Amino acid sequence: MHYSRLALLFAALAQTTLAQVPADISVPSSVVARKSVEIARTELEPELDGVLDDEIWRIATVISDMHQFQPVDQGEPTERTEFYLAYTERFLYIGARMFDSDPSGISARQLVQGQGMQFDDAFEFILDTFNNGRTGYQFQVNPNGIRREGVYENPNNLNNDWTGIWQVESRIDDQGWTAEVAVPFNTLNFDPTTEEWGFTIARTIARKREELAWSSFNRNINPTTTGLITGIRNIRQGVGLDVIPSITVAGTEDHIKGTTDQRVDPSLNVFYKITPNLTGAVTFNTDFSATEVDNRQVNLSRFSLFFPEKRDFFLQDVDIFSFGGRGGGGGGFGNNQNGIPFYSRRIGLSSAGQPVDIDAGVKLTGRVGQFSVGALAVQQGESANLDAQNVFVGRAAANVLGESSVGVIFTSGNPTGVLDNNLVGTDFRYQNTRFSETHTLRGDAYYQQTDTEGRNGDAKAYGVSANMDTQNNGFGGSAGYNYFGEDYNPALGFANRVGIDSFNIGGSGRYFLKDHPFIRTLNSFMRYEYNRDLETQQLQSENLFWRPLNINTHVGDQVGFGAGRNREGLEKDFEISPGIIIPAGKYSFTDINAELNLSNQRDFSPGMQLNKGDFYNGKRDRARVYLDWRPDEHLFLSFSYDFQKIELPAGNFAVRLVSANANYAFNSKWSWVNLVQYDNNSSTVGLNSRLRWNPQAGEDLYVVINYNFDSEGVFSHLSSEKTEIALKYTKTFRY
């Protein structure tokens, strides 16, 4: 089917479903009386050096009325903070002065751009540029001038794999630390008709585990809890054109076959803002050689595992394509993300997980009035036993009520198979962050229908869920139901369990201790899930997990105890390990667990989790050990070892998963990140080494080495299997 016909079909579907949706894009009435400041407009620009001595900061709007939201909700800060806000025609500028009574206690150990800084002093700000309380951007800064950013796929799901271009410089002095930030407006999508943006800003004082905010609710900050910055008018994105060429030079060697190969791959991404809130993108000969490798996972279930998307082209405006509260997430235990209609990792990867060329792709994403819209068309190259494929996904959603939305989705194409496949779906997502003084109420409902060549059975999927939670003292709960027909087949999505219906319920409790010298919170958690085979109406699986007590200290140490009960209904024999068969039948087994994790506020922060109990018709012991060492801002070493000893009547076996990181940051522009992984299922050791030069946001040089070894044991008797060395340079040109 041609893309033009797909676009017409999707447009008709969207118009039919959304035409009668009321145009209500305001935030809830209970949020209207929120904090508000008018931001200063100027023609002045600061010199970004981390020193607040520029003239612009003297005329900037000042925010100093901060409050705690951790550990004391709405409590008085222990340190004074001042933020300075101003904007020009092209930039939003933020200056920050974090006063500190003990500057020697400031934590600044992250020196790798884009990495987490949960163990550092930091400040962050949230921009809800459509002032709709649903989506937005988060920007985070530490005293080393390290940037980290993310996009809210929904108010409760922040995707930190998104990257944007902005600049920051920070420094520590005898009063605390300071920072200067410049965010270009052409990094953002926004509504040019509104002069009000949702905004909040927060500060973390790491050694105290104290968090401050300008605007928060229920110990939380996200797009639903923002205040307002007003007076934003006549801002520009320039031409709105980003041209991002890159060149990759790579060589590979297959040590087993004795073959070598060299390649030179130019590629091009172009982003054009058709309007300030609508972006078109095209990609040619897309190259993902510098993308982070996946973390290996242990799978002892009958169902495939979920791996998150990490490729920049697909992460741009990723929030537009989230569906039914899923957005790459979803409900259920552990790795269960069942029923996602669009899962971008289906594109550019074979069914075996090997890269497939993307010859070209076109994407349109953004917001038009009350609607969020997205469309993606990709031409995928040939792969083993599969011709080139064309795929398409379209998504539209309308804002309704105060914080909710209703939408549709359509997909066409089958990137890993030869059978034609289409999907259509509709969803409703409800949220009320001010349901009560302490609770947020969320819910979603969705329906999907797939059409796969040669399949004529039950191809629908639908579900409904509700969740009421609190970050304060009290209790929360959740419940949900999902149905997946036996022929439900989202070829551009993710479904690892079909022909079932599923029910889940959960509950949690939290209590903040007042003035206790060591303990901050006591927590409890329970979740139950039941999955039933639709054809036989018999149990497929049942899982109950209860953690009666989890203790969290003021410095971030955690200790917890729990127990689990599982039932499995195997309709056929299950080969859990090569040559080891669990016979068909019904099984019931329980285990107990204990967990201890020391805070990453410490230079050395180990942790461990122990499980012991039954497993199907046998026994299982499991130990997971984590060791992190971060002596300063330059060096980070980590090690994890997951060991399972399983004894079954059919035989005994062990599962080993080992992972080690060795990262060194020379400064904020040069970093060397190394990851080594081993699992005894594949009996391979994989090394991913990435040397990165990032002189400024939007410019990168990578040297990437991937080296795979066959291994007879844990890093023993290694023999080379395959090597790849790639040099990639990319730079963004903005107009």
Buried (B, 14 or more C-beta within 10 A) or exposed (E): EEBEEBBEBBBEBBEEBBEEBEEEBBBBEEBEEBBEBBBBBBEBBBEBEBBBEBEBBEEBBBBEEBBBBBBBBEEEBEBBBBBBBBBBEBBBBBBBBBBBEEBEEBBBBBBBBBBBBEBBBBBBBBBBBBBBBBBBBBBBBBBBBBBBBBBBBBBBBBBBBBBBBBBBBBBBEEEBBBBBBBBBBBBBBBBBEBBBBBBBBBBBBBEBBBBBBBBBBBBBBBBBBBBBBBBBEEBEBBEBBBBBBBBBBBEBBBBEEEEEEEEEBEBBBBBBBEBBBBBBBBBBBBBBBBBEBBEBEBBBBBEEBBBBBBBBBBBBBBBBBBBBBBBBBBBBBEBBBBBBBBBBBBBBBBEEEEBBBBBBBBBBBBBEEBBBBBBBBBBBBEBEEBEEBBBBBBBBBBBBBBBBBBBBBBBBBBBBBEEBBBBBBBBBBBBBBBBEEBBBBBBBBBBBBBBBEEBEEBBBBBBBBBBBBBBBBBBBBBBBBBBBBBBBBBBBBBBBBBBBBBBBBBBBBBBBBEEEEEBBBBBBBBBBBBBBBBEEEEBBBBBBBBBEEBBBBBBBBBBBBBBBBBBBBBEEEBEBBEEBBBEEEEBEBEBEBEBBBBBBBBEEBBBBBBBEBBBBBBBBBBBBBBBBBBEEBBBBBBBBBBBBBBBBEBBEBEBBBBBBBBBBBEEBBBBBBBBBBBBBBEEBBBBBBBBBBBEEBBBBBBBBBBBBBBBEEEEEEBEEBBBBBBBBBBBBEBE
